[in-house]
C-alpha cells in the first residue's frame, strides 16, 4: 500500500506552527486544542491543512487567546492591573474611625459661634484670651463683648481643604484669626494673622487669596465718633509659614494722614486804644501753626471773651478780621473759619474789638483752634495741649 503519511515538508511546517502557537494558548482546555492539532496533521491535502489551521485559529479565538503574529520576535507582555474606577453612584468607603466626615470642610461662621477655641492675645488686657467659648456671634465676657465679624476661607496650609479666617472685635480692638479642624472635626486655632495696636487701629475686611490671607487695615477706625473719611485704608497680604503668619505683600506702614495735624495757637494781649467819642478800639493777633504731619481741609477759631467785652453779629462788619464769623450765646462767644497752613508753616490773623465804657483791665479771654474734616466732624490732633491760649485785656 502507498505511504499514507503526509509529506515531510508539510510535517515540518506544522511542527513549526505548533511550536509557535502552543505557548500562547494558556487557557483551560488548551490540551484539547493541541490534540485537535495533532489529529489534523494526518490530513494529506493542502485543503485539509488550511482547514486545520482555521480550526486552530478558531479555537484560540474562542479561548480568548492572542492571534499569533507572523513576527518571530518575543512579544512584549503587558501586566494586568486592577481598575481603580468606582461605578457611578457607588458609595465611597466609610471614613476612618478617627476621621470625622466634617474634617474636610471649612469651619462656618455659625459653627464658630458655638465653638471653644484658643483666643490669641489682644492689645487691651480687658479682652479675653486663652480658652474661650463663643455663645453666638457676640459673646459677653466680663465688661467686654467679643464679636465674630466677616469670615473668609483661604487654604493656608495648601492641603486642599480651606481654613477659616475671621475678623474678631472686642470693644475698640480687632484681630484676624485663622481656625481649622482636628481629625475628629473639632474647631482649633491655627494662629493670629494681625491685630490692632500701634499704627494699625482698625481692621475693615478679610479676603481669601488662594493660600494667603488679605486684610484691609486702617490707621483710624472711622466709626464710634470718628468720621468714615478719616482713616487711610490699606490691603496687606499674609502667608502661613508653618509657625505663624508673616506679611508677604502690601504696605508695611502708613504715610502721614492728610486729615491729621498738630495745630497750635498763640495770641497777643488785647490793648485798648484811646477813647474816641465814648468808645475804644483794640486788636488781638492770633497765630495758628501747623506742626504736621497733615493739613486738614479747614479749621475754626473759637473765642470766649471775658470781662465786659462783647460782640454783636450786626456790627461785626464794622470790625476788621471778623468776616465769616458767627456770634454765639450772650454775645461773648464767636467762631471764625480759618484756612489751615501747610505742615510746618503758620498763619497770623488780626481781629479788631470795640469797647464802650472801660470798667477795668486784667480780664482774660481765650481762643481755641480746632481742625475739621470736610463733613464738619473734628479732625484728630495728636497734641491737644497747645490748641488753646489765653490773652489778657490791658
Secondary structure, 3 states (H helix, E strand, C coil): CCCCCCCHHHHHHHHHHHHHHHCCCCCCCHHHHHHHHHHHCCCCCHHHHHHHHHHHHHHHHHCCCCCCCCCCCCCCCCCCCCCCCCCCCCCCCCCCCCCCHHHHCCCCHHHHCCCEEEECCCCCCCCCCEEEECCCCEEEECCEEEEEEEEECCCCCCCCCCCEEEEEEECCEEEEEEEEECCCCCEEEEEEEEECECCECEEEEEEEECCEEEEEEECCCCCCCCCCCCCCEEEEEEEECCCCEEEEECCCCCCCCCCCEEEEEEECCEEECCCCCCCEEEEEEEEEEEEEECCCCEEEEEEECCCCCCCCHHHHHHCCCCCCCEECHHHCEEEEEECCCCCCCEEEEEEEEEECCCCCCCCEEEEEEEEECCCCCECCCCCHHHCEEEEEEC
